[in-house]
Amino acid sequence: MARTRPDNWRVRIPRYGEAVLRSRRRALAALFPSLILIAAGCGPSGPAVSSAVTPAVTADLSTACSPAGGAATAYPGWPPAATSDLVPILVSAELAVGPSRLLLNLVDSANVALASPDRAVELRLYNLATDPAEPATTVPGVYLATSEGRPGLYRGSMDFPCWGEWGLEAVTSEPGGGERVGRVVFPVRPTTTTPAIGSRAPATETPTATTAADIGKISTDTEPDPDFYRLSVTQALDEHEPFLLIFATPAFCRTASCGPALDIVKSVAPDFKDRVAFIHVEPYKLEVVSGRLQPVLTPDNLPIPVDAVNTWGLPTEPYIFVVDSEGNVTAKLEGVASADELEEALSEVGA
């Protein structure tokens, strides 16, 4: 699948990240030609807002995993053997120094998705530059349902102490006994394109509306909650009101998961509306054509991200942020988030 981005959405990839991504794509393409579709969660419309983005930053060598700054090298047992019958595929667009939320899919050698609420998974994370033989930490893989008819994912949390090459080993038990083990090498970056946890949320003029007719001009949600369009991000920050911000487009989603992500947010909102504002923003520029909302396209027929997408540095969509009354980002959730994840994040800012 071509991963072309709009001309106004280009992010320079440093050489390290670019080389690692190229090698991973070649390995995946050689093993399973259609694997990339499952890994990225692409819908029929194509890629996400931006695919496999590495932020263009000046690397802080003090947070590198090795004095060489995590330069690609060879480690015993990594990358995994091509004959493995368990292939973990990281689908997170942003893994960087500090707290990170890992999202991954699991498939077998026949490219069959294995994720299931009944399949327990252990995730072992290796700092390859320090010790490629012993995991730096082990976390449970929690099953995460996506959209109906599409493979589920697993999520895990990790506070990465340094950037460079890391390894992930997924271990799952079979019903009849025995284990399957699969490995993948991935880059952890110095920073993210989106605001870091604890950083100030960028003031952004996002669309607002008070009537059903006006909401229909700024939202593709077929059953919109009017409260999601009451405040802009700038207004919420000025009023010191904690808020949840979700970038999602149910009608034109590039990952086929925006509708489910927005629905889950709407399902938990009633319990928090008295304490937290909710803001929905369509990530692409829209216009009314023949009475219907349609995306504004480039000459290459690609949707154009709105200014807020660029301001918040989104590498993909949907994307959810939670901001406290002081205007600091306290949580960010790439892709679909579970109700319990949202409730935990909202409870922290809406107490």
Phi and psi in degrees as a GROMACS rama.xvg file:
@    title "Ramachandran Plot"
@    xaxis  label "Phi"
@    yaxis  label "Psi"
@TYPE xy
-66.8027  142.109  ALA-2
-117.745  52.5991  ARG-3
-74.5188  140.771  THR-4
-115.043  154.685  ARG-5
-58.0101  151.522  PRO-6
-59.8441  -28.8557  ASP-7
-90.1028  14.0133  ASN-8
-133.933  68.2086  TRP-9
-118.073  134.026  ARG-10
-127.709  126.258  VAL-11
-71.3545  130.486  ARG-12
-99.1714  119.753  ILE-13
-58.4515  155.964  PRO-14
-57.2567  -38.7895  ARG-15
-60.521  -53.9742  TYR-16
-61.8072  -38.8112  GLY-17
-63.0486  -43.409  GLU-18
-64.9132  -42.5735  ALA-19
-64.1612  -44.7528  VAL-20
-63.1747  -40.2148  LEU-21
-61.8936  -43.6274  ARG-22
-66.1961  -38.4011  SER-23
-65.6512  -42.3307  ARG-24
-63.6976  -41.9578  ARG-25
-62.7407  -43.2334  ARG-26
-64.8465  -44.085  ALA-27
-65.5295  -41.7926  LEU-28
-65.2512  -36.0065  ALA-29
-70.4093  -36.9973  ALA-30
-78.553  -50.6409  LEU-31
-138.075  97.4423  PHE-32
-55.5695  -31.6901  PRO-33
-99.0298  8.72017  SER-34
-65.4286  -33.7228  LEU-35
-59.7777  -32.3012  ILE-36
-63.4443  -44.3141  LEU-37
-69.8173  -40.1975  ILE-38
-62.1954  -43.7432  ALA-39
-88.067  -13.9537  ALA-40
69.0988  30.1687  GLY-41
-68.4073  140.473  CYS-42
-93.9819  -176.898  GLY-43
-61.9862  -20.3228  PRO-44
-80.9123  -13.8334  SER-45
121.104  -156.04  GLY-46
-76.4009  173.064  PRO-47
-76.5244  -171.799  ALA-48
-49.0319  -45.3252  VAL-49
-155.495  137.898  SER-50
-107.575  138.319  SER-51
49.9586  49.7402  ALA-52
-85.1147  132.911  VAL-53
-113.009  127.01  THR-54
-63.533  141.382  PRO-55
-83.6706  100.029  ALA-56
-134.397  161.636  VAL-57
-86.5992  112.092  THR-58
-64.6672  135.654  ALA-59
-89.4988  103.967  ASP-60
-66.5575  -18.1725  LEU-61
-70.089  -19.1966  SER-62
-107.658  13.6543  THR-63
-77.2349  151.23  ALA-64
-73.9096  -16.3597  CYS-65
-145.642  159.061  SER-66
-57.1755  -26.9657  PRO-67
-79.8469  1.26179  ALA-68
79.7505  25.0842  GLY-69
76.4653  25.0494  GLY-70
-59.5543  143.329  ALA-71
-58.0002  135.487  ALA-72
-151.076  -175.225  THR-73
-103.964  138.699  ALA-74
-128.519  139.152  TYR-75
-57.7492  127.313  PRO-76
84.1183  -0.160257  GLY-77
-133.003  137.245  TRP-78
-70.5004  173.246  PRO-79
-68.9687  161.197  PRO-80
-67.4859  142.835  ALA-81
-68.0177  -13.2658  ALA-82
-90.4043  2.15964  THR-83
-60.589  139.697  SER-84
-96.7494  12.39  ASP-85
-136.783  119.005  LEU-86
-119.197  106.599  VAL-87
-80.7346  133.293  PRO-88
-123.426  110.608  ILE-89
-73.3142  128.054  LEU-90
-111.086  -0.675734  VAL-91
-68.3622  132.57  SER-92
-84.9627  -20.4416  ALA-93
-129.269  108.591  GLU-94
-129.204  116.639  LEU-95
-144.953  173.035  ALA-96
-55.4393  132.411  VAL-97
107.397  -170.65  GLY-98
-62.9168  130.113  PRO-99
-136.769  148.895  SER-100
-109.418  114.491  ARG-101
-88.5232  134.135  LEU-102
-121.702  130.967  LEU-103
-146.415  154.784  LEU-104
-109.115  158.579  ASN-105
-126.338  130.1  LEU-106
-133.29  163.822  VAL-107
-98.3656  -174.213  ASP-108
-67.6982  -15.1225  SER-109
-95.6326  11.2764  ALA-110
66.1167  31.164  ASN-111
-95.5499  126.625  VAL-112
-66.3728  135.5  ALA-113
-109.492  -10.9154  LEU-114
-60.9805  132.938  ALA-115
-157.409  146.447  SER-116
-62.83  -17.6719  PRO-117
-93.1698  -3.8277  ASP-118
-102.135  111.97  ARG-119
-78.48  138.964  ALA-120
-134.062  135.418  VAL-121
-109.752  134.403  GLU-122
-111.511  118.009  LEU-123
-107.52  125.416  ARG-124
-110.806  129.522  LEU-125
-114.903  128.572  TYR-126
-84.0745  95.5694  ASN-127
-63.5083  -33.0855  LEU-128
-69.578  -23.4257  ALA-129
-96.0614  -49.4883  THR-130
-157.67  99.1405  ASP-131
-76.3311  -2.64703  PRO-132
-101.925  -26.3119  ALA-133
-121.21  132.057  GLU-134
-66.9288  142.776  PRO-135
-72.4811  -31.1063  ALA-136
-161.79  159.992  THR-137
-129.017  130.207  THR-138
-131.753  152.293  VAL-139
-74.6816  144.961  PRO-140
-91.4486  116.111  GLY-141
-95.4302  127.123  VAL-142
-64.8879  138.169  TYR-143
-131.438  113.787  LEU-144
-70.748  144.991  ALA-145
-108.388  -120.439  THR-146
-104.239  158.424  SER-147
-58.2874  131.517  GLU-148
84.5122  1.1964  GLY-149
-117.959  155.221  ARG-150
-60.7403  144.366  PRO-151
-77.5244  173.714  GLY-152
-127.755  174.663  LEU-153
-119.912  144.941  TYR-154
-123.466  151.072  ARG-155
-150.976  160.225  GLY-156
-114.217  140.548  SER-157
-149.761  134.913  MET-158
-102.068  97.0807  ASP-159
-74.6749  125.734  PHE-160
-82.2181  -17.754  PRO-161
-155.861  163.188  CYS-162
-106.694  152.946  TRP-163
147.726  -155.222  GLY-164
-88.2953  129.82  GLU-165
-121.959  158.526  TRP-166
-120.528  143.846  GLY-167
-120.994  129.457  LEU-168
-116.797  118.101  GLU-169
-99.3043  133.035  ALA-170
-126.322  127.008  VAL-171
-136.104  142.994  THR-172
-91.3894  144.079  SER-173
-91.579  147.727  GLU-174
-55.3729  -37.4271  PRO-175
-86.6968  5.82925  GLY-176
106.822  158.562  GLY-177
88.151  172.363  GLY-178
-130.316  154.523  GLU-179
-112.804  138.252  ARG-180
-129.916  131.176  VAL-181
-135.947  149.159  GLY-182
-128.195  155.402  ARG-183
-150.361  144.44  VAL-184
-101.019  137.989  VAL-185
-146.655  155.943  PHE-186
-90.0673  135.925  PRO-187
-102.304  130.13  VAL-188
-98.5935  162.821  ARG-189
-64.829  -33.44  PRO-190
-154.59  174.696  THR-191
-110.443  163.226  THR-192
-78.9423  -27.557  THR-193
-84.4777  160.467  THR-194
-57.6849  137.931  PRO-195
-73.4428  154.29  ALA-196
-58.0354  129.86  ILE-197
93.8323  -11.8757  GLY-198
-86.3689  166.426  SER-199
-73.5117  133.106  ARG-200
-71.8513  134.255  ALA-201
-70.7942  132.126  PRO-202
-65.2262  128.404  ALA-203
-141.849  129.656  THR-204
-82.4257  98.8625  GLU-205
-102.615  154.261  THR-206
-64.5695  143.696  PRO-207
-128.344  159.912  THR-208
-160.757  153.371  ALA-209
-121.592  -13.1369  THR-210
-116.747  158.227  THR-211
-59.8701  -39.0682  ALA-212
-63.8918  -42.0781  ALA-213
-73.3997  -35.7193  ASP-214
-61.8551  -37.2462  ILE-215
-63.8797  -13.5829  GLY-216
-91.5757  -11.5557  LYS-217
-125.727  -2.61119  ILE-218
-137.301  137.828  SER-219
-96.8268  7.80353  THR-220
-69.5741  126.946  ASP-221
-74.928  -19.564  THR-222
-132.775  67.2838  GLU-223
-69.6894  147.14  PRO-224
-91.6204  115.604  ASP-225
-54.9509  -29.6308  PRO-226
-66.1075  -18.3471  ASP-227
-78.0872  -3.83003  PHE-228
-126.738  15.2804  TYR-229
-76.0412  -39.284  ARG-230
-121.856  149.541  LEU-231
-90.7437  167.579  SER-232
-60.481  -43.7298  VAL-233
-60.5828  -42.5984  THR-234
-63.5792  -43.1648  GLN-235
-61.8016  -40.551  ALA-236
-66.8602  -43.3922  LEU-237
-63.9996  -33.4041  ASP-238
-90.688  3.64915  GLU-239
53.989  42.6952  HIS-240
-103.207  121.663  GLU-241
-60.8536  147.608  PRO-242
-151.345  157.1  PHE-243
-108.569  129.624  LEU-244
-115.587  123.248  LEU-245
-121.1  125.407  ILE-246
-94.9696  116.276  PHE-247
-163.892  145.75  ALA-248
-129.937  98.4503  THR-249
-56.8232  -34.0291  PRO-250
-83.867  -31.4095  ALA-251
-126.076  30.5482  PHE-252
-61.9185  134.642  CYS-253
-87.3564  -7.03861  ARG-254
-121.333  4.71936  THR-255
60.4401  22.133  ALA-256
-129.52  3.78501  SER-257
-67.0904  -44.818  CYS-258
-58.0777  -52.2632  GLY-259
-59.345  -39.2505  PRO-260
-63.3775  -44.7739  ALA-261
-67.2782  -38.1035  LEU-262
-62.2264  -40.2138  ASP-263
-66.4581  -41.5291  ILE-264
-60.3049  -45.0421  VAL-265
-63.2055  -31.0166  LYS-266
-71.6013  -29.5818  SER-267
-94.7864  -14.1798  VAL-268
-59.3768  -41.4772  ALA-269
-55.2458  -30.7766  PRO-270
-78.1822  -8.32002  ASP-271
-127.212  -4.73031  PHE-272
-60.5783  -25.5935  LYS-273
-75.9217  -9.93812  ASP-274
-125.905  -22.1922  ARG-275
-133.631  136.92  VAL-276
-85.8537  151.954  ALA-277
-121.977  131.404  PHE-278
-129.638  120.645  ILE-279
-106.118  130.584  HIS-280
-127.98  128.141  VAL-281
-73.2504  129.617  GLU-282
-77.2085  -13.6712  PRO-283
-116.327  149.201  TYR-284
-65.3442  134.597  LYS-285
-124.262  156.431  LEU-286
-146.138  153.366  GLU-287
-86.9049  119.509  VAL-288
-125.035  120.172  VAL-289
53.194  39.4604  SER-290
81.5975  5.38209  GLY-291
-128.446  144.387  ARG-292
-70.6972  131.715  LEU-293
-136.494  150.051  GLN-294
-72.3864  143.131  PRO-295
-78.8232  127.24  VAL-296
-111.56  153.388  LEU-297
-76.6954  171.18  THR-298
-57.0509  -21.3164  PRO-299
-93.084  13.8118  ASP-300
62.8744  39.0886  ASN-301
-111.691  142.358  LEU-302
-66.6537  152.666  PRO-303
-107.942  120.937  ILE-304
-62.176  144.515  PRO-305
-73.3584  165.614  VAL-306
-58.9166  -35.2329  ASP-307
-62.5589  -34.1534  ALA-308
-61.4822  -44.0265  VAL-309
-70.1631  -38.5168  ASN-310
-63.2006  -40.6402  THR-311
-86.9371  -4.0966  TRP-312
67.4604  38.3499  GLY-313
-68.3791  128.873  LEU-314
-90.2231  -13.2964  PRO-315
-162.879  176.839  THR-316
-148.166  148.143  GLU-317
-76.0182  163.004  PRO-318
-147.882  137.563  TYR-319
-123.644  136.108  ILE-320
-126.597  145.409  PHE-321
-120.204  130.912  VAL-322
-126.822  136.334  VAL-323
-85.8863  -179.576  ASP-324
-67.2823  -17.4164  SER-325
-89.1967  -1.86373  GLU-326
86.4896  17.9034  GLY-327
-101.483  139.98  ASN-328
-72.2072  122.341  VAL-329
-107.975  -18.0464  THR-330
-157.402  148.39  ALA-331
-145.67  134.79  LYS-332
-130.022  111.858  LEU-333
-81.3721  136.45  GLU-334
74.0218  -154.8  GLY-335
-72.497  138.605  VAL-336
-118.525  146.879  ALA-337
-78.8729  160.215  SER-338
-60.5966  -39.0886  ALA-339
-68.7152  -34.1539  ASP-340
-63.3318  -44.8763  GLU-341
-65.0957  -43.7449  LEU-342
-62.9759  -39.4004  GLU-343
-64.246  -45.4784  GLU-344
-65.5739  -39.4983  ALA-345
-71.8536  -34.532  LEU-346
-62.6564  -32.3075  SER-347
-70.7286  -30.2367  GLU-348
-101.874  -15.1599  VAL-349
-108.476  20.2451  GLY-350
